[in-house]
Amino acid sequence: MSVVAFAVIAVAVCMASCMQASIGFGMGMLAAPVVALVDPALLPGTLIMSATVVTLMVVIRERDGLDLRGTGWALAGRVPGTIAGALLLVWLPERGLALLLAAVVLGGVVLASLGWQPAPLRRNLATAGAASGLLGTATSIGGPPMALVLSGAENAAVRSNLSAFFLVGSMMSMGALAATGNLHRDIAGVFVALIPAVILGYAASRYVNRHLDKNRLRIVSIVVSTVGAVLLIGQQFL
């Protein structure tokens, strides 16, 4: 990988880490389209490992807002979803995975734009957890389903509970990827090199949280994710 290519990925991961730490999700929606354009072989492993670092730091910072019961129901759904996502990653060719990734991003953008918000009931939490596990393991974009269910809570509660869910869920996904041969030394090496960008993004989120509300960040994430998804689709047909 060239220095320029790595720099592009590092900037995307830094911005995505900031967004993840600020609103509880966004690592995949913001960074995955960029990584897919530069080096699709790094998906989804590199971003899942990077998200694990961010979510761990956020859980520690926002631990007072945790709702372990609700998170538990979501994680119960995450297990079968994670297994299905790992199998999907094995079966889909690279082009199919890229188009699925773009479709997931655009679908999340549409739902977020429409403001649809299901109630955080046990059934909805488990269903969202399953969808998040499937999409997160296959494409590294598992945020939208859980974010939709929890979006009515206070900012700190959204960040803490989404981060707790994604921390455990990311570890499940890494285990599934390793078992299917999709987590190897090259991906781990890039992840290690990206850790400073991840930490910088997390540090920036502490400033962002004081000056920007989640609605403004949500608008930025929607715009950036839409552009990235459209570019990714265009690349597949050039």
C-alpha positions as CSV (number, residue, x, y, z in Angstrom):
1,M,0.0,0.0,0.0
2,S,1.3,3.4,-0.9
3,V,1.8,6.2,1.6
4,V,-1.0,8.3,0.0
5,A,-3.4,5.4,0.1
6,F,-2.7,4.7,3.8
7,A,-3.0,8.5,4.5
8,V,-6.5,8.5,2.9
9,I,-7.6,5.5,5.0
10,A,-6.1,7.0,8.1
11,V,-8.0,10.3,7.7
12,A,-11.2,8.4,7.1
13,V,-10.7,6.2,10.1
14,C,-9.9,9.2,12.3
15,M,-13.0,11.0,11.2
16,A,-15.1,7.9,11.6
17,S,-13.7,7.3,15.1
18,C,-14.7,10.8,16.1
19,M,-18.2,10.2,14.8
20,Q,-18.4,6.8,16.5
21,A,-17.4,8.2,19.8
22,S,-19.7,11.2,19.4
23,I,-23.0,9.6,18.4
24,G,-22.4,5.9,19.2
25,F,-22.1,4.6,15.6
26,G,-20.6,5.6,12.3
27,M,-17.2,3.9,12.0
28,G,-18.5,1.7,9.1
29,M,-20.9,4.1,7.5
30,L,-18.2,6.8,7.1
31,A,-15.0,4.8,6.7
32,A,-16.1,1.7,4.9
33,P,-16.9,3.3,1.5
34,V,-13.5,5.1,1.6
35,V,-11.6,1.9,2.5
36,A,-13.5,-0.1,-0.2
37,L,-12.4,2.4,-2.8
38,V,-8.7,2.3,-1.7
39,D,-8.2,-1.3,-0.7
40,P,-11.3,-3.5,-0.4
41,A,-9.2,-6.4,0.9
42,L,-9.0,-4.6,4.3
43,L,-12.8,-4.9,4.8
44,P,-14.3,-5.7,7.1
45,G,-11.6,-6.8,9.5
46,T,-9.6,-3.5,9.8
47,L,-12.6,-1.4,10.6
48,I,-14.1,-3.9,13.0
49,M,-10.9,-4.0,15.0
50,S,-10.7,-0.2,14.9
51,A,-14.3,0.1,16.1
52,T,-13.4,-2.2,19.1
53,V,-10.8,0.2,20.3
54,V,-13.2,3.2,20.0
55,T,-16.1,1.5,21.7
56,L,-14.0,0.3,24.6
57,M,-12.9,3.9,25.3
58,V,-16.4,5.2,25.0
59,V,-17.9,2.5,27.3
60,I,-15.3,3.5,30.0
61,R,-16.1,7.2,29.5
62,E,-19.9,6.8,29.4
63,R,-20.3,3.8,31.8
64,D,-22.9,5.6,34.0
65,G,-25.5,5.5,31.2
66,L,-25.3,1.8,30.5
67,D,-28.5,-0.3,30.4
68,L,-27.2,-3.9,30.6
69,R,-30.6,-5.5,30.3
70,G,-31.4,-3.8,27.0
71,T,-27.9,-4.5,25.7
72,G,-28.3,-8.1,26.7
73,W,-31.4,-8.6,24.5
74,A,-29.6,-7.0,21.5
75,L,-26.5,-9.2,22.0
76,A,-28.7,-12.3,22.1
77,G,-29.8,-11.4,18.6
78,R,-26.3,-10.6,17.5
79,V,-25.1,-14.2,17.8
80,P,-27.0,-15.7,14.9
81,G,-26.6,-12.5,12.9
82,T,-22.8,-12.7,13.3
83,I,-22.7,-16.3,12.1
84,A,-24.8,-15.4,9.1
85,G,-22.6,-12.4,8.3
86,A,-19.4,-14.5,8.3
87,L,-21.0,-17.1,6.0
88,L,-22.2,-14.3,3.6
89,L,-18.6,-12.9,3.5
90,V,-17.3,-16.3,2.4
91,W,-20.0,-16.8,-0.3
92,L,-20.1,-13.3,-1.9
93,P,-17.5,-12.3,-4.5
94,E,-15.7,-9.0,-4.0
95,R,-17.9,-7.0,-6.4
96,G,-21.1,-8.4,-4.8
97,L,-19.7,-7.4,-1.3
98,A,-19.0,-3.9,-2.5
99,L,-22.5,-3.5,-3.9
100,L,-24.0,-4.9,-0.7
101,L,-21.9,-2.5,1.3
102,A,-23.2,0.5,-0.8
103,A,-26.8,-0.7,-0.5
104,V,-26.5,-1.0,3.3
105,V,-25.1,2.5,3.5
106,L,-27.8,4.0,1.3
107,G,-30.5,2.0,3.1
108,G,-29.2,3.4,6.5
109,V,-29.2,6.9,5.0
110,V,-32.8,6.6,3.8
111,L,-34.0,5.4,7.2
112,A,-32.1,8.0,9.1
113,S,-33.4,10.7,6.8
114,L,-37.0,9.6,7.2
115,G,-36.5,9.7,11.0
116,W,-38.1,6.2,11.5
117,Q,-37.7,5.2,15.1
118,P,-39.0,1.8,16.4
119,A,-39.6,1.5,20.1
120,P,-36.7,-0.2,22.2
121,L,-38.8,-3.2,23.1
122,R,-37.2,-6.7,23.7
123,R,-38.3,-8.0,20.3
124,N,-37.0,-4.9,18.4
125,L,-33.7,-4.9,20.3
126,A,-33.1,-8.6,19.5
127,T,-34.1,-8.1,15.8
128,A,-31.9,-5.0,15.5
129,G,-29.0,-7.0,17.2
130,A,-29.4,-9.8,14.6
131,A,-29.4,-7.3,11.7
132,S,-26.5,-5.5,13.1
133,G,-24.5,-8.7,13.6
134,L,-25.1,-9.8,10.0
135,L,-24.3,-6.5,8.4
136,G,-21.5,-5.6,10.8
137,T,-19.7,-8.9,10.2
138,A,-20.2,-8.9,6.4
139,T,-19.6,-5.3,5.7
140,S,-18.4,-3.6,8.9
141,I,-21.6,-1.4,8.9
142,G,-23.7,-2.7,11.8
143,G,-24.6,0.7,13.3
144,P,-27.9,1.7,11.6
145,P,-30.2,-1.0,13.0
146,M,-29.2,-0.5,16.6
147,A,-29.0,3.3,16.2
148,L,-32.6,3.4,15.0
149,V,-33.9,1.5,18.0
150,L,-31.9,3.6,20.6
151,S,-32.1,7.0,18.9
152,G,-34.7,8.3,21.3
153,A,-32.5,8.2,24.4
154,E,-30.2,10.9,25.7
155,N,-26.9,11.4,24.0
156,A,-24.8,9.8,26.7
157,A,-27.1,6.8,27.0
158,V,-27.1,6.3,23.2
159,R,-23.3,6.4,23.1
160,S,-22.8,4.1,26.1
161,N,-25.3,1.5,25.2
162,L,-24.4,1.4,21.5
163,S,-20.7,1.2,22.4
164,A,-21.3,-1.6,24.9
165,F,-23.2,-3.5,22.3
166,F,-20.6,-2.9,19.6
167,L,-17.7,-3.8,21.9
168,V,-19.0,-7.3,22.6
169,G,-20.4,-7.6,19.1
170,S,-17.2,-6.6,17.4
171,M,-15.3,-9.3,19.4
172,M,-17.9,-11.8,18.2
173,S,-17.4,-10.6,14.6
174,M,-13.6,-10.9,14.9
175,G,-13.9,-14.5,16.2
176,A,-16.2,-15.3,13.2
177,L,-13.9,-13.7,10.7
178,A,-10.9,-15.5,12.1
179,A,-12.8,-18.8,11.9
180,T,-13.6,-18.3,8.3
181,G,-10.1,-17.1,7.3
182,N,-11.0,-13.4,6.8
183,L,-8.8,-12.1,9.6
184,H,-5.1,-12.4,8.9
185,R,-1.7,-10.9,9.5
186,D,-1.9,-8.2,6.8
187,I,-5.2,-6.8,8.1
188,A,-3.9,-6.9,11.7
189,G,-0.8,-5.0,10.6
190,V,-2.8,-2.2,9.0
191,F,-5.0,-2.1,12.1
192,V,-2.0,-1.6,14.3
193,A,-0.7,1.2,12.1
194,L,-4.2,2.9,12.3
195,I,-4.4,2.9,16.1
196,P,-3.0,6.5,16.4
197,A,-5.7,7.7,14.0
198,V,-8.3,5.9,16.0
199,I,-7.1,7.5,19.3
200,L,-6.9,10.9,17.7
201,G,-10.5,10.6,16.5
202,Y,-11.6,9.6,19.9
203,A,-9.8,12.6,21.5
204,A,-11.4,14.9,19.0
205,S,-14.8,13.6,19.9
206,R,-14.4,15.0,23.4
207,Y,-14.2,18.5,21.9
208,V,-17.0,17.8,19.3
209,N,-19.4,16.6,22.0
210,R,-19.2,20.0,23.7
211,H,-19.8,22.0,20.5
212,L,-22.0,19.9,18.2
213,D,-25.3,18.2,18.9
214,K,-26.0,14.8,17.5
215,N,-28.4,16.2,14.9
216,R,-25.6,18.1,13.2
217,L,-23.2,15.2,13.3
218,R,-26.0,13.0,11.9
219,I,-26.4,15.3,8.9
220,V,-22.7,15.2,8.2
221,S,-22.6,11.4,8.5
222,I,-25.6,11.2,6.0
223,V,-24.0,13.4,3.5
224,V,-20.5,11.8,3.6
225,S,-21.9,8.3,3.6
226,T,-24.1,9.0,0.6
227,V,-21.2,10.4,-1.4
228,G,-19.0,7.4,-0.5
229,A,-21.7,4.9,-1.4
230,V,-22.4,6.5,-4.7
231,L,-18.7,6.6,-5.6
232,L,-18.4,3.0,-4.6
233,I,-21.2,1.9,-6.9
234,G,-19.7,4.0,-9.7
235,Q,-16.4,2.3,-9.3
236,Q,-17.9,-1.2,-9.7
237,F,-19.3,-0.3,-13.2
238,L,-16.3,1.6,-14.6
